[in-house]
Amino acid sequence: MPRTGWNLSDMPDQHGRTAVVTGANSGIGLVTARELARRGARVLLACRSETRGEAAVAHIVSQVPDAEVEFGALDLADLASVRDFAARYPYDGLDLLVNNAGVMALPYGVTADGFETQFGVNHLGHFALTGLLLPRLLGAPGARVVSVSSGLHALANIDINDLNSEHGYQRWVAYGRSKSANLLFVHELSRRLRAAGSDIVAAAAQPGYAATNLQTAGVRMEGRRRTERVVGLANRIIAQPAEAGALPTLYAATAPGVRPDSFTGPRIQGWRGAPTASWRAKWTRNDTAGERLWAESERLTSVLYEGLSPTPPSAPAG
């Protein structure tokens, strides 16, 4: 468990490490990439927009002149883009993969491959990316995979029979399901890594209520100006800044002793404050559900995790 008050000054030196951060052009992802670079990591900013990605690179270099950062094109809503990113990955090894990018409470839509957008981007895109980069991670001693979930995973468990919300769509239910899928992914990945004898640590984090553009994207898409103004006001008055929201991710990514399948979040009611162990719904540690989600994710993405052994027998549900 993080010690009381863990902050950026507690981050270990990151020289010699290579990191990929998805969605690193803004918000928590940008802060995560910047602070990893500040500690000496070589960071690849995996972003959908080249314009915003290059602007993020320039921003980081303006604050950290000796930063070793570059942009890589990645659209998690398009599996062809995910495969292309992995094929063009420019380095020999990968020490840290931060699955940060995400969308929240969007109107119903589908990805380039026909998946419901929130499930497709938040879970399937990152599932495919992690699997395709796994050989790079396996070649780096002490590598980590950090997936950013949310306290709002508690809104809904996954529905293995309706992963793409084809039997009715409710935006917040779909969001909760995608964030539960993030935690189930970390749980099952941890089991498979352990069975394979790998020292890769797969962990999860959640930022609490942090002021980013995630909250306003959905209402902006629908032209709900009044709601967008209310949400923006709440971000300014109630939410903690992105710098604080990134702390649980940075802790999970860098702190010594982070345990596999751990879930780190803000200390105060899971909303704000220094990192600590975060509450999670019991369904996110269900072995059988993790196995079934994994099998469906492999089927939907056609990405198999080469180098991992089968998981051990499932523990009783509960």
Residue pairs with C-beta under 8 A, 6 or more apart in sequence:
1 276
1 277
2 251
2 255
2 264
2 274
2 275
2 276
2 277
3 10
4 267
4 274
5 274
6 247
6 251
6 255
6 274
6 275
7 247
7 274
8 35
8 247
8 250
10 255
11 35
11 39
11 250
11 254
11 255
12 39
12 254
12 255
12 256
13 39
13 40
14 36
14 39
14 40
14 41
14 254
15 39
15 40
15 41
16 40
17 36
17 40
17 41
17 42
17 95
17 96
18 41
18 42
18 43
18 44
18 91
18 93
18 94
18 95
18 96
18 140
19 33
19 36
19 41
19 42
19 43
19 44
19 94
19 95
19 96
19 97
19 98
19 253
20 43
20 44
20 46
20 72
20 89
20 94
20 96
20 97
20 98
20 133
21 29
21 32
21 33
21 36
21 43
21 44
21 45
21 46
21 98
21 100
22 29
22 46
22 47
22 74
22 76
22 98
22 99
22 100
22 101
22 126
22 129
23 29
23 46
23 47
23 100
23 101
23 102
24 30
24 32
24 33
24 43
24 45
24 46
24 47
24 53
24 56
24 100
25 45
25 47
25 49
25 52
25 53
25 55
25 56
26 52
26 56
26 212
26 213
27 210
27 212
27 213
27 214
27 242
27 245
28 100
28 148
28 207
28 210
28 212
28 242
28 245
28 246
28 249
29 98
29 100
29 101
30 56
30 59
30 60
30 242
31 242
31 243
31 245
31 246
32 98
32 100
32 246
32 249
32 250
32 253
33 43
33 45
33 56
33 60
33 69
34 59
34 60
34 63
34 64
34 67
35 246
35 250
36 43
36 96
36 250
36 253
36 254
37 43
37 60
37 64
37 67
37 68
37 69
38 63
38 64
38 67
39 254
41 68
41 95
41 96
42 68
42 69
42 91
43 60
43 67
43 68
43 69
43 70
44 69
44 70
44 71
44 72
44 89
44 90
44 91
45 53
45 56
45 57
45 69
45 70
45 71
45 72
46 72
46 73
46 74
46 85
46 101
46 129
47 53
47 56
47 71
47 72
47 73
47 74
47 101
48 73
48 74
48 75
48 76
48 77
48 101
50 71
50 73
53 71
53 72
53 73
54 71
56 71
57 69
57 70
57 71
60 67
60 69
61 67
61 69
72 85
72 88
72 89
72 90
73 81
73 84
73 85
74 81
74 82
74 85
74 129
75 81
75 82
75 112
76 82
76 101
76 120
76 121
76 125
76 126
76 129
77 111
77 112
77 117
77 120
77 121
77 125
78 111
78 112
78 113
79 112
79 113
79 124
79 125
79 128
79 301
79 302
80 112
81 112
82 125
82 128
82 129
82 132
83 128
83 132
85 129
86 129
86 132
86 133
89 133
89 136
91 136
92 136
92 139
93 136
93 137
93 139
93 140
93 143
94 133
94 136
94 137
94 139
94 140
94 143
95 137
95 140
95 142
95 143
95 144
96 143
96 144
96 145
96 146
96 253
97 129
97 130
97 133
97 137
97 143
97 144
97 145
97 146
98 146
98 148
98 249
98 253
99 126
99 129
99 130
99 145
99 146
99 147
99 148
99 182
100 146
100 148
100 249
101 121
101 125
101 126
102 121
102 122
102 148
102 178
102 214
103 117
103 118
103 121
103 122
103 214
103 217
103 218
104 118
104 150
104 175
104 214
104 215
104 217
104 218
105 118
105 171
105 172
105 175
105 218
106 117
106 118
106 171
106 217
106 218
106 221
107 171
107 218
107 221
107 222
108 116
108 117
108 165
108 169
108 171
109 116
109 117
110 116
110 117
110 120
110 164
111 117
111 120
111 121
111 124
111 125
113 120
113 300
114 164
115 124
115 164
115 300
116 163
116 164
116 165
116 166
116 169
116 174
118 171
118 174
118 175
118 177
118 178
119 163
119 164
119 165
119 174
119 177
119 178
119 181
120 164
121 178
122 175
122 178
122 179
122 181
122 182
123 178
123 181
123 182
123 185
123 297
124 297
124 300
124 301
126 147
126 182
126 185
127 185
127 297
127 301
127 303
128 301
128 303
130 137
130 145
130 189
130 305
131 301
131 303
131 304
131 305
132 303
134 305
134 306
134 307
134 308
135 306
135 307
137 143
137 145
137 200
138 198
138 200
138 307
141 199
142 199
142 201
143 199
143 200
143 201
144 200
144 201
144 202
144 203
144 252
144 253
144 258
145 186
145 189
145 200
145 201
145 202
145 203
146 202
146 203
146 204
146 205
146 249
146 252
146 253
147 182
147 183
147 185
147 186
147 202
147 203
147 204
147 205
148 182
148 204
148 205
148 206
148 207
148 249
149 179
149 180
149 182
149 183
149 186
149 204
149 205
149 206
149 263
150 175
150 179
150 182
150 206
150 207
151 206
151 208
151 265
151 270
151 271
151 278
151 279
152 172
152 175
152 176
152 179
153 176
153 179
153 180
153 182
153 183
153 206
153 280
153 281
153 284
154 176
154 281
155 172
155 173
155 175
155 176
155 179
156 172
156 173
156 174
156 176
156 177
156 180
157 176
157 177
157 180
157 281
157 283
157 289
158 177
158 180
158 181
158 184
158 283
158 289
158 293
159 177
160 289
160 292
160 293
160 296
163 177
163 293
163 296
163 300
165 173
165 174
165 177
171 218
180 281
180 283
180 284
181 293
182 204
183 204
183 263
183 280
183 281
183 284
183 285
184 283
184 284
184 286
184 289
184 290
184 293
185 290
185 293
185 294
185 297
186 202
186 203
186 204
186 261
186 263
187 261
187 284
187 285
187 286
187 287
187 290
188 287
188 290
188 291
188 293
188 294
188 311
189 202
190 201
190 202
190 260
190 261
191 261
191 287
191 290
191 311
191 312
192 294
192 305
192 308
192 309
192 310
192 311
193 200
193 202
193 260
193 308
194 260
194 312
195 308
195 309
195 310
195 311
195 312
196 307
196 308
196 309
197 309
198 308
201 258
201 259
201 260
202 260
202 261
203 252
203 258
203 259
203 260
203 261
203 262
203 263
203 264
204 252
204 261
204 262
204 263
204 264
205 248
205 249
205 251
205 252
205 263
205 264
205 265
205 275
205 278
206 248
206 263
206 264
206 265
206 266
206 270
206 278
207 245
207 246
207 248
207 249
207 265
207 266
208 240
208 244
208 245
208 248
208 265
208 266
208 270
208 271
208 272
208 273
209 238
209 239
209 240
209 245
209 271
209 272
210 239
210 240
210 241
210 242
210 244
210 245
210 246
211 235
211 236
211 239
211 240
211 241
211 242
211 245
212 235
212 242
212 245
215 231
215 234
215 235
216 228
216 231
216 232
216 235
219 227
219 228
219 231
220 228
239 245
239 272
240 266
240 271
240 272
240 273
244 266
244 272
244 273
245 266
247 266
247 274
247 275
248 264
248 265
248 266
248 275
248 278
249 264
251 258
251 264
251 275
252 258
252 262
252 264
252 275
258 264
261 285
262 277
263 277
263 278
263 280
264 275
264 276
264 277
264 278
265 275
265 276
265 277
265 278
265 279
266 272
266 273
266 274
266 275
266 276
266 278
267 273
267 274
267 275
267 276
270 278
270 279
282 318
283 289
286 317
286 318
287 311
287 314
287 315
287 317
288 314
288 317
289 317
291 311
291 314
297 303
298 304
298 305
